[in-house]
Amino acid sequence: MEIGYIRVSTVEQNTARQLEGVVLDREYTDKCSGKDTNRPQLTIMLQNLRSGDTVHVHDISRMARNIGDLLDLVKTITNQGVTIRFHKEGLTFTANDNDPMQKLMLTMLGAVYEFEKDMMLERQREGIAIAKAAGKYKGRKPSVDRKKVLELLEAKMSIRKVAAQLGIASSTVQLIKKESQPKA
């Protein structure tokens, strides 16, 4: 079978350009981060692979964003007798192919993608720190009305009842209660 694995980082992103024009028998699409291998469609795909299948991936970064996961996934797939093909980079791996140049290219390009991700996160952290210092970054808006929680607790409502009424976890109510108490 010709199997496609497609991944984008967010639900809003478009998957159309990945594997465009590649004829596939089955397609697995994840709309989540590639920071680790805990992805629903990737897991299902790995469970359903059979010897002789070919997995098509647009580029290395769609399979994994860190070198350890990338090498593990390629090994897991090829050890099942499955071929994996990275179209953008023009790399193909099979169980019987031990081409050292291909392995080098996979490792180098995987490291570049990991570096790119780390640099993006570093720039993001720097930007947030600058925005905080300028008073422009306040973080996300509170999802829980703390004032309402405290009012209900002061009215002698139990933690469980407050949580149920507001649709939040009991642990959240306990945390708000603890934070509101004067420090000793």
N, C-alpha and C positions, 0 to 999 in steps of 0.2 A: 504494500500500500504506500501511496505517496501522502505523507502527513505534514501538515503545516503547523508550526508553532508561532503564534503572533503575540506580542506583548506591548502594551503601552502603559504608561505610569498612572494615568488617571482615566476616569470614566468619560470625561469630556473629549479626550484625544481620539483622533481618527486612525483607524487601522488600515484604511484603504490602500496606502502606498506599499505596505509590506506584502511581499510575495505576489505583487500584481503580475498577472500573466502566467503564473505557475499553476499548472493543473494539479489539483489536489483531490484525493479521495476523502480525506477527513481533515478538519481544521480545529485546533484548540487555541482559544484566545483568552488571555488574561489581561485584565485592566487593573493592574496594581504594580507596586514598586518591584524592581528586580534586585532589591538589596539583599534578599536571601532566596532560598528555594521553596519557601512556604507559600506556594501559589496553587490555587485549586485546579486549574486546567493543566498546569504542568504535571501535577501529581497524577491526575487521571490519565494524561498522555503516557507517562512513564509506565503506568500499570497496564496499559493496553498495547504497548509495542510488541511486535512479533518479529522474529528473525526474518530478514529479507526486506523489512520496511525501510523507507528512507524518510528522515525527518528534515524538513526544509525550514530554515530560519533566515529572516531577512539579513540580520547582521549579528555579530557576536554579542553586542550590548543588549539585544533583545532576549538572549538566553540567560545571561548573568551579568551583574555589574561588579563582581569581584572575582579575582583570578582563581581562588580556591574553589568556589562554587562552579565556575566555568569548567575547569579541568575535571572536577568530579562528575559533572553532568555529561560531558563528552565521553568519559570513561564508562559511566553507567550505561549510556545509550549504546556505545559500540560493543561493550561486553555482552549485550543481548543479541548481537549479530545484526544490529541496525546501523545503517549509514546515516550520518548527519552532515548536512550541507549548509554552509553559510554563504549565501548568495552574494552579498555586497563585497565580501573579502575574497570570494572565489576559493574557499577552502572546503574540502570534503574529507571526512574521516570514516573509516570502516574498521571492523574488528581485525582484519588481516593486514591492514596498512600501517606500517610503523615508519612512515616518512619523517625523518628528523627535521627537515626543513618546514614541513607543515606544522609539526608540534611547536617549533620555535616561533613561527608566525602566530599561531594561536595564543601562545603564552605572551608574546610581546604585545599583540593587539589587545588581548584581554587586560594586560597591565595598563595600557594606555587608556582604555575605557574606565578602569577602576580609578586611575589618576584623575581623569576628567571629572568623574563623580565627586571625588574627594575635594577637588579644587572648587567645584560649584558649591558644595556644602560650606567650605571655608569662606567663600565670598558671601554666602548667605548669612553666616554667623557674624561676619564683619559688618555687613549692612545693618543687621538688627542692632548690634552694639552701638553703631553710629546714630541710628534712629532713636534708640533709647536715650542716649546721651543728649540728644537734641529735643527730647520730650515728645517725639512724634510717634513712637512705637509704644503702644500700651498693652500689647498682647491681644489675645482674642477676648471678645466680650464674655462675661460670665454667663454660663448656661443655666445657672441655678440662682433663684432670687433668695439671696442669703437673709435679707430682711424678713421675708415671709417665713422662712424656716425658723428664725429666732422668735418671731411673733407666735407661731404655733407651739413652739416648745415652752414659751413663757405662759401660754394658756393651758399648760399642763397636759398637752397632747403627747402621747408616747412617740418615741423615735420611729418605730415601725409605722404608726398611723400617719406621721408627718411624711415619711418617705412614700407611703402608698398614695396619700392625697396629692402630693406634688409630682408623683411619677419618677422618683429618683431612688437611688440605692440607700439603704439604711446607713451604710458606711459613710456616705456623703453627708447625711444629717449629723452623724457622730463627729465627723471632722469639723463641720461648721460650728457645732456646739463647743468642741474643744478649743477651736481658734478664737471663739468669742469670749472665753473665760479669761479673767485677768491672770497675768503671769505672776507666779509666786516669787 
